[in-house]
Amino acid sequence: MSNQRENSEKGQIPEIEEEEPIVFQFNDELQEFQELQFDEDLELYELLDSDFVLLFVDPKRYRVWVWHGNNVTTRMKFIAAKIAPKVRDEHGISYKITAVDEGDETMAFKIMVGLEEEIDYETIQEGPSYEGSQEDIELLDSLSREKILLVLEKAGLPEGFERKMVIVKNKIYGYKEYDRDYMGSTIKEKQLFPLESDIEDGSYLAAGYIPRMLFSFNNVILTELLKEKDGKAKIIQESDLEKELDEEKPKKKKREIR
């Protein structure tokens, strides 16, 4: 709790208390996922069985993993993929669903189930620090955006409004939702994306938008720009607005001298 308060005092997004993965097993007869209850001392990788389809809700990585054993049928994979979004929505709509097959697991999945150890990059290095490639920087930025999406998901939205932009520290992101086809099932993805073009210096007005601020421990964590679903809104430079207002003013008719 003290770390969360300290981060908030620095204006950072508060750290979310780490939760353990939740595991579900696909029941082919009932065609549904059922939560597994197991001993806390049992390693997750010990649950992996070639005859099973398992679903892992992984709060740390904001993912839902659907693991397929080598002996499961294509029909089981299809049904599992179709109902996985329902389980995902109960735990975090912003979580990404990732399918993994036995023998072809990703490193992140192996770390999650305990097959590999996670490297602690925060430990002190004796040699020169690695600044990272452009790909690494983009990956870290993407992970940061997933954390913001999780905070937004927990904040929810007022009825009748939609989220258009999010401001975090000195960065502004666009926000959009889109449908994506996943193994024959449609799931809703949420995305934050940085502005692509340079913005001209100056003052800007958010015409038609309603700002909403998220506070934590007396600090503004982020600011959203909301728009009514049927309303009109745009970001306009203050100088341009003055020109528009001048153009809209009725011109005075010259008095005719007779």
C-alpha positions, 0 to 999 in steps of 0.5 A: 500500500505504501508503494502505491501511495509513493507512486501516486505522490510522484504522479505515476499510475499506481501499481496494482497489487499482483494477483495469482493466475486463475486456471480453468479447464475446458469440459468437452461434455458441457462445452464450458470452462470450469475453474480448477481448485488445486494446492497452492504448492502445486506448480502451474506447469504440473497442470499441463496435460496433453489431453486438456485445454486449459485457460489461464487468466494472467493479471500480471501480463494482462492476458488470457492464455488458452493452452492446447494439449497435443491430444485435443481435437480441432473441435475442442480448440474451436469451441474453447476459442469461441467461449474464451472471450466470455471468461476473459470479460469476467476478469478484464475486458482489456486482456488479450487472448493468446492461444498456445500449443503444447511444445510451442509455448512462448517464453512469457507463458513458460515464465507464467507457469514456472517452466522458466525463470523471469529475469529481474532487470531492476537488479544493479548491473556491473557493466554499462547499462543496455539502452535497448533497441527501438523494438525493445522501447516500443515493446515497453511502451506497449506494456505501459499502454496495457497498464493504462487500459487496465486502469481505464477498464476499472474506471468504466464509462458514464452511460451515453459517453465514449472515450476518445483521448487519454492524457497521461503525464505529458503524452496524449493518446487516441483511444479506439475499440474494434472487433477482431476475429479470433478463431471464428469468434468476434472479440472486442479489442481496445487500443491506445495509440500515440499521435502520429503527426507533430502538433503545432505549438499553441493553445488548443480547445477541446470543443464538444469534449468533456474532460474527466480526471482520475485521482489517486491519493490527491494526484491526477493519474490521467485525464480522459476526453469523453464525447457524447455518442451522438454529439460532435467534438473536435480539437481546435487551435485557439487562434483558429477558433477566433478566426471562425468566430470572426467569420460567423459574426454578421457583417454590418450593412453600410448606411446609404446616404441619400 
